[in-house]
Amino acid sequence: MSKTRSLAVALALALGLSACASAYGPENTWGGYSEKQVSGAVWWVRFGGNGFTTPETVQTYWLLHCAELALSKGYDGFRIVSPLQLTSTDASGPPMLTKISLQAVISPNDSYQTSYKPTMSGTIEMLHKPFNPVPGRSFEAAALKAQLEPLVTSHKCGGNVCPYVHTYLFPPNA
């Protein structure tokens, strides 16, 4: 294969991969999660998507990473400290995502443009049992991971998590 053809194939592959939603994983060029310990049991967690990632996918990946982080640090759960409103608390209608930010980026000609790259970041406090999970605010990490992990690892809708009812955000029997 010629050098020019190899370069063309590599470029086509790169363009093809860039047309997909961000995958669940550590932060890289196409998005992902990151975290930083603020103090003791308090952590700042972020998940950034790319232009093809839906806000629902960003929220799902952010929550899954919070649960995995809590478990990996020896905790049983976590509480969202930041004033994030994950979804509508009205269980009678479809959940509506809010507080997902859009990043502003600098284009090559140094002018600002709005880029539709949904990002979710917030501070969480790790918790040991006993604690009472509060829908939308504090979560039992293993239970939340068990609910979200199949959504992340199963069939995708256009590269994103398929729409689903966010039952973990509603009070029991809602």
N, C-alpha and C positions, 0 to 999 in steps of 0.2 A: 504494500500500500504506500502510495507516495506521501510525502510530508504534507503537501497541501490537502490531500484527501483526508489524512489523519486529523489535521486541524479542523477541517470542515465537519467531520463526524463528531469530534469533541465539542465543537461549538453547537451543533444541532442537539447533542445530548444535554449540554448545559442549558440551552434554551428550553428544551422539553421539561427538564427537571424544575426549572424556575417557574413553570406554569402550573405548579401544584401547590396546594395549601401546605402550610408549615406542618411538619411531622412532630410528634411528641418526642422530645429529647432535649439535651442541653443546647443552650443558645449557640447558634452558628449564623452564617450569612443569611439563611432563609427563615430565621426565627428560632424560637425555642425558649426554654426556661432558664432562669438564673435565680440565685438566692444569696442573701448576705445576712449573717448573724448581726443583729443590732445590739443585743445585750442578753445575757443569760438565756432565757427561753423565748426571746422575741426575735423574729426573723422577718426580713423584707423579702418578698417573693414576687417574681415577674414572669409573665409569659407574653412574648411578642410574636404575632403572626406576620405573614406577608400579605400582599395584596389579594391573595386568593383564599385567605383564611377567614372563616365566618366568626362573628363575635361569640356564637354559641360554642364553637370549637375552642376558642381562646379561654372562655370561662371554664369549660370542662377540663382542659389541660392544666389550667392554673389550679383548680381545686384538686385534681389528681396529684399534681406535684406537691401541694401542701400536705396532703394525706401521706404520701410516700416519704416526704421529708420528716414529718412528725414520727412516723414509725421507725425510720432509719436512725433517729436521734434518741430512741428509747421512750418516746411519749405515746400516750393512748389517743390523743386527739389534739385539736387546735381550735382557737377562737380567732375570728377575724377582728382585728383591732381597728383597722382603717374604716372610714365611713363608706364602705362599698355596699351598693344595693344590687345584689346578684340578679334577682328576678322580681317580678310582681309577686306579692304575697297573696293575691287573689286566686285561689285554687279553682274558681269557677271558669276562668278563662285561660288562654294559653300564656305560659310564662313569657314575660317581656324582659329582655336583657337591657340593663342600663349601666352607666358608669364604665363603659369600655371606651378608652380614649383612642384618638387617631393621632398618629405622629405627623409632624411637619418635617419635611426633608429639604435639603438644599440640592437643587438640580446642578448639573455640570456648569451652567452659566451663572451660578451663584444667586439665583432667584429662589425665593421660598415657594414651595408648592405643597398643597395638601396631598398626602399619600394615605390611601386607605389601607393602613396596616394596623389592625386592631391590636391593642396592647392592654393587658390587665396587670396591675401591680398593687400590692398592698402589704400591710404589716399584719403578721399573725403572732399569736402567743401560743406556745406549746402547752398542753395540759396532761396531767396524770389523772388517773381515776382516783376517787370518784368525781364525776362531774355530770351535769345534765346537758345533753346536746340540745341546742336551741336551733330550730330550722332557720337556715340562712345566716347564722351567726357563729355557732360552735358545732363541731362535728366529731363524731367518733371516727378516728382515722381508718381503721380496718374496715368498718362497714361502708364508709364512703368510697374507699378504694375498691372494694368488692362490687359496688354499684357502677362505678365509672370505668374501671379497667376494661370490661367487655365492650363498652362503647368505643374506647380508644383503639382496641386491638381487632375489632371486627370490621365488617364491610363498611366502607365509607361512602358518602354521598358527594360526588365531585371532589374527593380528596379530603372532605371535612367529616366531622362527626355528624351522623344523620340526626335530624331533629327528634327530640324526645321530650317527654314530660319530666320536669326536674322535681320528682317526688321528694327528694332529700331536702328541698327548700320549703316544703309545706308541713304544717303541723300534722301529727298523726291523725288519721281518720278525716282529713280535710276533703 
